Amino acid sequence: MARRTKAEAAATREALLDAAEEMFMEHGVARTSLEQIARHAGMTRGAIYWHFKNKSDVFHAMLERVRMPFQDLVDEIETLEHDVSSLEAIRIACLRGFSRLEQPRYHRVHSILIHRCEFFSDINPIAMQTEIAEECHTSLQEHFAFASQKGALRSDLSASVAADLLHATLGGLFHEWLRNPERFSIRERGETLINQLLLLMSPPPLSTSA
């Protein structure tokens, strides 16, 4: 019985977060009230306060369900590097990240953070985006340094510049796609860009004597 009650509570929490996503997307974070979220979920405000302290708590819980793509990318690289070369691990991780972004929930939550979230209470979208970007750049630089040590990166390209190039490419592509996702598939365009970029970063093939 206790197990069923726990499952029901978890389902209620998920339903409230689903409703919050839809309301934040439609009205923006600052202009959405807890009462609107509860009503949209077919519940009372009491249900929200049972699971969340305030709207900021709801917002952060919503983000936790969908981790930011750059952090996903870093985690993917660390796993893949055990099986493939460093640059190939980065490439595969990027492609997986693009596919994930095209899933409705990922798309919706990232759109809320980038375009529908104003400064509110302890919610600072600019600071959150900056922190994530800086963490990602630091991690990417570490992976490119590892690639360089293995001879997988061009000798005239530093790990720092390689990280700058990839980070700028991913960020520009991500923000352009979020502005108008109907214009192109981030997965298809991203694959083309990443393949070409990593090819340019790779050392030239060794020449073979005739």
C-alpha positions as CSV (number, residue, x, y, z in Angstrom):
1,M,0.0,0.0,0.0
2,A,2.8,2.3,0.9
3,R,4.5,1.5,-2.3
4,R,1.4,2.4,-4.3
5,T,1.0,5.7,-2.3
6,K,4.6,6.6,-3.2
7,A,4.0,5.8,-6.9
8,E,0.9,8.0,-6.8
9,A,2.8,10.8,-5.2
10,A,5.5,10.6,-7.9
11,A,2.9,10.5,-10.6
12,T,1.2,13.7,-9.2
13,R,4.6,15.4,-9.1
14,E,5.3,14.5,-12.7
15,A,1.8,15.8,-13.7
16,L,2.4,19.1,-12.0
17,L,5.8,19.5,-13.8
18,D,4.1,18.6,-17.1
19,A,1.6,21.4,-16.5
20,A,4.3,23.8,-15.4
21,E,6.2,23.2,-18.7
22,E,3.1,23.9,-20.7
23,M,2.2,27.1,-18.7
24,F,5.8,28.4,-18.7
25,M,6.0,27.9,-22.5
26,E,2.6,29.6,-23.1
27,H,2.9,32.6,-20.6
28,G,6.5,32.8,-19.6
29,V,7.9,31.9,-16.1
30,A,7.3,35.2,-14.4
31,R,3.7,35.5,-15.6
32,T,2.7,32.0,-14.6
33,S,1.2,31.5,-11.2
34,L,1.2,28.3,-9.1
35,E,-2.6,28.4,-9.2
36,Q,-2.5,28.3,-13.0
37,I,-0.2,25.3,-12.9
38,A,-2.4,23.5,-10.4
39,R,-5.5,24.3,-12.4
40,H,-4.0,23.2,-15.6
41,A,-3.0,19.9,-14.0
42,G,-6.6,19.5,-12.6
43,M,-5.4,19.8,-9.0
44,T,-5.4,22.3,-6.2
45,R,-2.7,24.7,-5.0
46,G,-2.3,22.4,-2.0
47,A,-1.0,19.6,-4.3
48,I,1.7,21.9,-5.5
49,Y,2.8,23.0,-2.0
50,W,2.9,19.3,-0.9
51,H,5.7,18.7,-3.5
52,F,7.3,22.1,-4.0
53,K,8.2,25.1,-1.8
54,N,7.5,27.8,-4.4
55,K,7.6,28.5,-8.1
56,S,11.3,28.6,-8.2
57,D,11.4,25.1,-6.8
58,V,9.0,24.0,-9.6
59,F,11.2,25.7,-12.2
60,H,14.4,24.0,-11.0
61,A,12.7,20.6,-10.7
62,M,11.5,21.0,-14.3
63,L,15.1,21.6,-15.4
64,E,16.3,18.6,-13.5
65,R,14.1,16.4,-15.7
66,V,16.0,17.6,-18.8
67,R,19.7,18.2,-18.3
68,M,21.3,20.8,-20.4
69,P,22.7,19.6,-23.7
70,F,26.3,20.6,-23.1
71,Q,26.4,18.7,-19.8
72,D,24.9,15.7,-21.5
73,L,27.6,16.0,-24.1
74,V,30.4,16.0,-21.6
75,D,29.0,12.9,-19.8
76,E,28.6,11.1,-23.1
77,I,32.2,11.8,-24.1
78,E,33.5,10.4,-20.8
79,T,31.6,7.2,-21.3
80,L,32.6,6.7,-25.0
81,E,36.3,7.4,-24.6
82,H,36.7,3.9,-23.1
83,D,35.7,2.4,-26.5
84,V,36.7,4.8,-29.3
85,S,39.2,7.6,-30.1
86,S,38.7,10.9,-28.4
87,L,37.6,12.9,-31.4
88,E,35.2,10.1,-32.4
89,A,33.8,10.1,-28.9
90,I,33.1,13.8,-29.2
91,R,31.5,13.3,-32.6
92,I,29.2,10.5,-31.4
93,A,28.3,12.4,-28.3
94,C,27.3,15.5,-30.3
95,L,25.1,13.4,-32.6
96,R,23.3,11.8,-29.7
97,G,22.8,15.3,-28.1
98,F,21.3,16.6,-31.3
99,S,18.8,13.7,-31.5
100,R,17.9,14.2,-27.9
101,L,17.2,17.9,-28.4
102,E,14.6,17.1,-31.1
103,Q,12.5,15.2,-28.5
104,P,9.5,17.4,-27.5
105,R,10.3,17.7,-23.8
106,Y,14.0,18.7,-24.4
107,H,13.0,21.2,-27.0
108,R,10.2,22.7,-24.8
109,V,12.3,23.0,-21.6
110,H,15.3,24.5,-23.4
111,S,13.0,27.0,-25.2
112,I,11.6,28.0,-21.8
113,L,15.0,28.6,-20.3
114,I,16.4,30.6,-23.3
115,H,13.3,32.5,-24.5
116,R,10.5,32.3,-21.9
117,C,12.3,32.8,-18.6
118,E,12.7,36.2,-17.1
119,F,14.6,37.2,-13.9
120,F,12.3,36.2,-11.1
121,S,13.0,35.5,-7.4
122,D,16.2,33.4,-7.3
123,I,15.8,32.5,-11.0
124,N,18.5,34.1,-13.0
125,P,18.5,32.5,-16.5
126,I,21.6,34.4,-17.7
127,A,23.7,33.2,-14.7
128,M,22.4,29.7,-15.2
129,Q,23.3,29.6,-18.9
130,T,26.7,31.2,-18.2
131,E,27.6,28.7,-15.5
132,I,26.6,25.8,-17.7
133,A,28.6,27.1,-20.7
134,E,31.7,27.7,-18.6
135,E,31.6,24.2,-17.1
136,C,31.1,22.7,-20.6
137,H,34.0,24.7,-22.1
138,T,36.4,23.6,-19.3
139,S,35.4,19.9,-19.8
140,L,35.7,20.1,-23.5
141,Q,39.2,21.6,-23.2
142,E,40.2,18.7,-21.0
143,H,38.9,16.1,-23.6
144,F,40.7,17.9,-26.4
145,A,43.9,18.0,-24.3
146,F,43.5,14.2,-23.9
147,A,43.0,13.9,-27.7
148,S,46.2,16.0,-28.3
149,Q,48.2,13.7,-26.0
150,K,47.1,10.7,-28.0
151,G,48.1,12.4,-31.3
152,A,44.4,12.7,-32.4
153,L,44.5,16.5,-32.7
154,R,46.4,18.6,-35.2
155,S,49.7,19.7,-33.8
156,D,49.1,23.3,-34.7
157,L,45.8,23.4,-32.9
158,S,45.7,23.9,-29.1
159,A,43.1,22.2,-26.9
160,S,41.8,25.6,-25.8
161,V,41.2,26.8,-29.4
162,A,39.6,23.4,-30.3
163,A,37.2,23.7,-27.4
164,D,36.4,27.3,-28.4
165,L,35.6,26.2,-31.9
166,L,33.4,23.4,-30.9
167,H,31.7,25.3,-28.1
168,A,30.9,28.2,-30.5
169,T,29.6,25.9,-33.2
170,L,27.3,24.0,-30.8
171,G,26.1,27.2,-29.1
172,G,25.4,29.0,-32.3
173,L,23.6,26.0,-33.9
174,F,21.6,25.4,-30.7
175,H,20.3,29.0,-30.4
176,E,19.6,29.4,-34.1
177,W,17.5,26.2,-34.1
178,L,15.6,27.2,-30.9
179,R,14.6,30.5,-32.6
180,N,12.9,28.6,-35.4
181,P,13.1,24.8,-35.1
182,E,10.9,24.4,-38.2
183,R,13.6,25.8,-40.5
184,F,15.9,22.8,-40.2
185,S,16.7,19.6,-38.3
186,I,19.4,20.3,-35.7
187,R,20.3,16.6,-36.0
188,E,20.9,16.7,-39.7
189,R,22.6,20.1,-39.9
190,G,24.6,19.4,-36.7
191,E,25.9,16.1,-38.1
192,T,27.2,17.9,-41.2
193,L,28.9,20.7,-39.2
194,I,30.4,18.5,-36.5
195,N,31.8,16.0,-39.1
196,Q,33.5,18.8,-41.0
197,L,34.8,20.6,-38.0
198,L,36.3,17.5,-36.4
199,L,37.8,16.5,-39.8
200,L,39.6,19.9,-39.9
201,M,40.8,19.3,-36.4
202,S,42.3,15.9,-37.1
203,P,46.0,15.5,-38.1
204,P,46.6,15.0,-41.8
205,P,47.0,11.4,-42.9
206,L,50.5,10.1,-43.0
207,S,51.9,10.1,-46.5
208,T,53.0,6.7,-47.8
209,S,55.9,6.3,-50.0
210,A,55.3,4.7,-53.4
